[in-house]
Every structure is written in structure tokens, then in C-alpha cells.
Amino acid sequence: MFLTYLTLISAISISIIAAGYSIYGLAALFSGAAVAIIIMGAVLEIGKLVMASWLYNNWNSPLLPKSIKYYLTSAVVVLVFITSVGIFGFLSKAHLDQVVPGNTNVLQIQILDEQIEQRQKTINRSQNQLTRMDDLVETQSEETSFFTSSSQRAISERKQQKEERLALENTITESLDKINTLSDKRAGIQTEQLKLEADLGPIKYVAEFIYGDTAEDHFDEAVRWIIIILIFVFDPVAVLMLVSANISLREARMGKVKPSSASEEIGKFTANEEVARILAKQKKIWKKERDYQNLVAELTDEELSKLSPDEIRLKLSQIYEWNDKDDDRYKGNI
């Protein structure tokens, strides 16, 4: 009995968790009406479990039409599929929430690398300009003139370059500071990216196990297969475990039935059989009445004048009696 209740509790627990994941996934899929989706999903999940239990306990009931029985069965199957779709959406969103930040980090790192490269080019240009200015000063210092000495020409040239040199040096300093800031920011993003890659490590191992050397091109596909495997053993297991718990409960209930109660159970089955027999008889009467009306409608006025309604009914009754006897003999031979 403990195993029976454990099975029932497990089935309900799995159903509740599956319903929660499914409702969350469906709400993410139809985010424009999230509240309505949550209400609808909760009601359908409860109805699915109730339908599964009710169908098992009333499957052989003679009062249950086949159309309703098969419709409810198909409805349970469709609801299981809908729950699985919701779980697929939930797990897919969880995977994307894990992967998208990594892609964003890669893009940010590329942008920072480009900015650092641009700053480095600015520094190189400034340094080249300073080198050319130094070369010009050296050239001026080597030239001699009758009116001015070489040192005076060099000093004069350097004074003319003072403002430009100062601007170039400031540009180099600002660029170096910016490079340091960008490098620190890049290091932080790179650290975060390494953590995300570590979290994706199990997925990489699974992808490598399935696809081998080409695993890097099939990460998403590997995750998709894992999700499909999970949804095929999630909600279907919950519904089947619920049916199994109903079977165990019925067996336990039948095992505790006393002799007097057993006769009552037999009486219930006999009553059900009697109801089924009466329904079958009533259907046969309705069929005879319908055949009589169809036959009368097909007769011409001349034929109706020769035959009375009582004679027509008598002939039809004889035909039905012959058919019933033939059916009985056929069943006896079988």
C-alpha cells in the first residue's frame, strides 16, 4: 500500500512540476496574454489528470458512449502534447538565456578590441609626428648659416613646435589612459565569458560525444535533442503513473471487499449488464420502427390499398424473427 501512495504522490508531483514548466513556457511563447495563458494552462492541466483518472475508472461503463470515450482519450493525448510543447519552450528559453549573454560578451569584446586598436593607431600617429619633428630639429641643428648658428636655429625650431608637441603628448597620454580603461573593461567581460563557457561545459561534452570533432557547429542541435528526450519522459510518465496508481488503488479496494460486499459488486455488474440489454433491445425496437416507416414510404398507393398497416407490421416481425434465429444458429455453429 505504501508503494501505491508513493506512486500517486510521485505522479502528482511530476504533474505539478511539468504543469509549472509548461505554463511558464507557454506564457513566454504568448507573452501578450501571459495571465490568460497561466489561467488556461492551470485549468487544462487539472482537467487532464481528472480525465485520465475518470476514463480508467469508467472505461467499461455501458452508459459511456464510445464517441465521448474516444474524444476524452484523444483530448488527454493532445493535452500531454501541449504540456510537452510548453516544457520545450521553457527549456529552450533557459538555454537561450544562458547562451545569449555569451554571444553578447563576444560582441562587446570585439567592439572593445576595435576601440583599443583605434587608440593604439592614434598613439602611433602621434609618436611618428613627434619623431618627424625631432628629425627636423636635428636637421636644423646641423645646418650652418652666416647670420645664425646651428644651435640658435634648432632652439627656434623647437619653440615653434612647442604647442604642437604638447598637443601630441596630451593625445598620447589620453589614448593610453583610454586603452587602460578599455583593457580593464575587456578583462571583466572576458572573465564573465569564461564563467559562461564553464557553465556550457557539460553541453560541449554531450555535443562532442554525439558529433565528435564537429561538435562546435552542433551545440544547439545537441541541446535540442536533450530537451526532446526530457519532454518524452516527463508529462507522459506523470499521466501513466497516475493511471498505475488508480490500478493499485482499485486492486487494494477489491482486496478489502467483504463477502457480502462482493455480492453487491456482482449485483452491480449484473445491473449494468441488464441496463445494456435493455438499451440494446430498445435500439432494436427503434430500428424496426424506422424500417417500417421507410418501407411504408417506399410503397405505392396501389400497394398500400392492398396491404393494411397491421399486415406490414406482421410481415416485418416475421422477417426479424427469422433473422434472429439465423443469427442464433450462426453463433451456435461458431
Backbone hydrogen bonds, N-H to C=O, Kabsch-Sander energy under -0.5 kcal/mol:
donor,donor_aa,acceptor,acceptor_aa,energy
5,Y,1,M,-2.2
6,L,2,F,-2.4
7,T,3,L,-2.4
8,L,4,T,-2.2
9,I,5,Y,-2.9
10,S,6,L,-2.5
11,A,7,T,-2.5
12,I,8,L,-2.4
13,S,9,I,-2.5
14,I,10,S,-2.8
15,S,11,A,-2.2
16,I,12,I,-2.5
17,I,13,S,-2.5
18,A,14,I,-2.9
19,A,15,S,-2.7
20,G,16,I,-2.5
21,Y,17,I,-2.6
22,S,18,A,-2.7
23,I,19,A,-3.0
24,Y,20,G,-2.2
25,G,21,Y,-2.6
26,L,22,S,-2.8
27,A,23,I,-2.5
28,A,24,Y,-1.9
29,L,25,G,-1.8
30,F,26,L,-2.6
31,S,28,A,-0.7
33,A,30,F,-1.7
34,A,31,S,-0.9
37,I,33,A,-2.3
38,I,34,A,-2.3
39,I,35,V,-2.2
40,M,36,A,-2.7
41,G,37,I,-3.0
42,A,38,I,-2.2
43,V,39,I,-2.2
44,L,40,M,-2.4
45,E,41,G,-2.2
46,I,42,A,-2.1
47,G,43,V,-2.6
48,K,44,L,-2.3
49,L,45,E,-1.6
50,V,46,I,-2.3
51,M,47,G,-2.8
52,A,48,K,-2.2
53,S,49,L,-2.1
54,W,50,V,-2.8
55,L,51,M,-2.8
56,Y,52,A,-1.6
57,N,53,S,-2.0
58,N,54,W,-1.5
59,W,55,L,-0.5
59,W,56,Y,-0.7
61,S,58,N,-1.2
64,L,61,S,-1.4
69,K,65,P,-2.3
70,Y,66,K,-3.0
71,Y,67,S,-2.1
72,L,68,I,-2.7
73,T,69,K,-1.9
74,S,70,Y,-2.5
75,A,71,Y,-2.5
76,V,72,L,-2.2
77,V,73,T,-2.0
78,V,74,S,-2.6
79,L,75,A,-2.5
80,V,76,V,-2.2
81,F,77,V,-2.1
82,I,78,V,-2.6
83,T,79,L,-2.6
84,S,80,V,-2.2
85,V,81,F,-2.3
86,G,82,I,-2.4
87,I,83,T,-2.3
88,F,84,S,-2.4
89,G,85,V,-2.3
90,F,86,G,-2.3
91,L,87,I,-2.7
92,S,88,F,-2.4
93,K,89,G,-2.3
94,A,90,F,-2.1
95,H,91,L,-2.2
96,L,92,S,-2.5
97,D,93,K,-2.7
98,Q,94,A,-1.0
99,V,95,H,-2.0
100,V,96,L,-3.2
103,N,99,V,-1.9
104,T,100,V,-2.7
105,N,101,P,-2.6
106,V,102,G,-2.2
107,L,103,N,-2.1
108,Q,104,T,-2.5
109,I,105,N,-2.6
110,Q,106,V,-2.0
111,I,107,L,-2.2
112,L,108,Q,-2.6
113,D,109,I,-2.4
114,E,110,Q,-2.0
115,Q,111,I,-2.3
116,I,112,L,-2.7
117,E,113,D,-2.3
118,Q,114,E,-2.4
119,R,115,Q,-2.4
120,Q,116,I,-2.4
121,K,117,E,-2.1
122,T,118,Q,-2.0
123,I,119,R,-2.2
124,N,120,Q,-2.4
125,R,121,K,-2.6
126,S,122,T,-2.4
127,Q,123,I,-2.7
128,N,124,N,-2.4
129,Q,125,R,-2.3
130,L,126,S,-2.4
131,T,127,Q,-2.3
132,R,128,N,-2.3
133,M,129,Q,-2.1
134,D,130,L,-2.3
135,D,131,T,-2.3
136,L,132,R,-2.1
137,V,133,M,-2.0
138,E,134,D,-2.4
139,T,135,D,-2.3
140,Q,136,L,-2.3
141,S,137,V,-2.1
142,E,138,E,-1.2
143,E,139,T,-1.2
145,S,148,T,-1.1
153,R,149,S,-1.7
154,A,150,S,-2.0
155,I,151,S,-2.5
156,S,152,Q,-2.4
157,E,153,R,-2.3
158,R,154,A,-2.3
159,K,155,I,-2.1
160,Q,156,S,-1.7
161,Q,157,E,-1.3
162,K,158,R,-0.5
162,K,159,K,-0.9
165,R,161,Q,-3.1
166,L,162,K,-2.6
167,A,163,E,-2.2
168,L,164,E,-2.3
169,E,165,R,-2.8
170,N,166,L,-2.3
171,T,167,A,-2.2
172,I,168,L,-2.3
173,T,169,E,-2.5
174,E,170,N,-2.9
175,S,171,T,-2.3
176,L,172,I,-2.3
177,D,173,T,-2.4
178,K,174,E,-2.5
179,I,175,S,-2.4
180,N,176,L,-2.3
181,T,177,D,-2.3
182,L,178,K,-2.8
183,S,179,I,-2.6
184,D,180,N,-2.2
185,K,181,T,-2.2
186,R,182,L,-2.6
187,A,183,S,-2.4
188,G,184,D,-2.0
189,I,185,K,-2.1
190,Q,186,R,-2.6
191,T,187,A,-2.2
192,E,188,G,-2.1
193,Q,189,I,-2.4
194,L,190,Q,-2.1
195,K,191,T,-1.7
196,L,192,E,-2.1
197,E,193,Q,-2.5
198,A,194,L,-1.9
199,D,195,K,-2.1
200,L,196,L,-1.8
201,G,198,A,-1.1
204,K,200,L,-2.1
205,Y,201,G,-2.2
206,V,202,P,-2.4
207,A,203,I,-2.8
208,E,204,K,-2.6
209,F,205,Y,-2.1
210,I,206,V,-1.9
211,Y,207,A,-3.4
212,G,208,E,-1.6
214,T,211,Y,-1.3
215,A,212,G,-1.3
217,D,214,T,-1.2
218,H,215,A,-2.1
222,A,218,H,-2.3
223,V,219,F,-2.2
224,R,220,D,-2.2
225,W,221,E,-2.0
226,I,222,A,-1.9
227,I,223,V,-2.3
228,I,224,R,-2.2
229,I,225,W,-2.3
230,L,226,I,-2.1
231,I,227,I,-2.4
232,F,228,I,-1.5
233,V,229,I,-0.7
233,V,230,L,-1.0
234,F,231,I,-0.7
238,A,234,F,-1.6
239,V,235,D,-2.3
240,L,236,P,-2.4
241,M,237,V,-2.6
242,L,238,A,-1.9
243,V,239,V,-2.1
244,S,240,L,-2.5
245,A,241,M,-2.4
246,N,242,L,-1.9
247,I,243,V,-2.2
248,S,244,S,-2.4
249,L,245,A,-2.5
250,R,246,N,-2.4
251,E,247,I,-2.4
252,A,248,S,-2.4
253,R,249,L,-2.4
254,M,250,R,-2.7
255,G,251,E,-2.0
256,K,252,A,-1.1
257,V,254,M,-0.9
262,A,258,K,-2.8
263,S,259,P,-1.9
264,E,260,S,-1.6
265,E,261,S,-2.3
266,I,262,A,-2.5
267,G,263,S,-2.5
268,K,264,E,-2.0
269,F,265,E,-2.3
270,T,266,I,-2.6
271,A,267,G,-2.5
272,N,268,K,-2.4
273,E,269,F,-2.3
274,E,270,T,-2.4
275,V,271,A,-2.4
276,A,272,N,-2.4
277,R,273,E,-2.4
278,I,274,E,-2.5
279,L,275,V,-2.5
280,A,276,A,-2.3
281,K,277,R,-2.4
282,Q,278,I,-2.7
283,K,279,L,-2.4
284,K,280,A,-2.0
285,I,281,K,-2.1
286,W,282,Q,-2.5
287,K,283,K,-2.1
288,K,284,K,-2.3
289,E,285,I,-2.4
290,R,286,W,-2.2
291,D,287,K,-2.7
292,Y,288,K,-2.4
293,Q,289,E,-2.2
294,N,290,R,-2.3
295,L,291,D,-2.5
296,V,292,Y,-2.5
297,A,293,Q,-2.0
298,E,294,N,-1.3
299,L,295,L,-1.1
304,L,300,T,-2.4
305,S,301,D,-1.8
306,K,302,E,-1.0
307,L,303,E,-1.7
312,I,308,S,-2.0
313,R,309,P,-2.3
314,L,310,D,-2.3
315,K,311,E,-2.4
316,L,312,I,-2.3
317,S,313,R,-2.4
318,Q,314,L,-2.2
319,I,315,K,-2.2
320,Y,316,L,-2.6
321,E,317,S,-2.4
322,W,318,Q,-2.5
323,N,319,I,-2.4
324,D,320,Y,-2.5
325,K,321,E,-2.3
326,D,322,W,-2.6
327,D,323,N,-2.4
328,D,324,D,-2.2
329,R,325,K,-2.6
330,Y,326,D,-2.3
331,K,327,D,-2.6
332,G,328,D,-2.3
333,N,329,R,-2.1
334,I,330,Y,-1.7
